[in-house]
């Protein structure tokens, strides 16, 4: 059996609490009561749920960073605004006379 360090144990606890809250909140709003799948479940199942949660968080971070990088690259790719020549008041006065 694989030993968990403190970080993994904390993640597992967070997953257990999150899933329990999710099922409890869903049960109250619909009127049905679902049992928590993590209660009395095998340790391997709980570890897999924790691993999936970790991978989901990693995917979200990756996608957020990719969106930021894509936006930055698009900003750099944009052409600078073209400068138009403006007439000064002296040029306007000389032209009008």
Secondary structure, 3 states (H helix, E strand, C coil): CCCCCHHHHHHHHHHHHHHHHHHHHHHHHHCCCCCCCCCCCCHHHHHHHHHHHHHHHHHHHHHHHHHHHHHHHHHHHCCCCCCCCCCCHHHHHHHHC
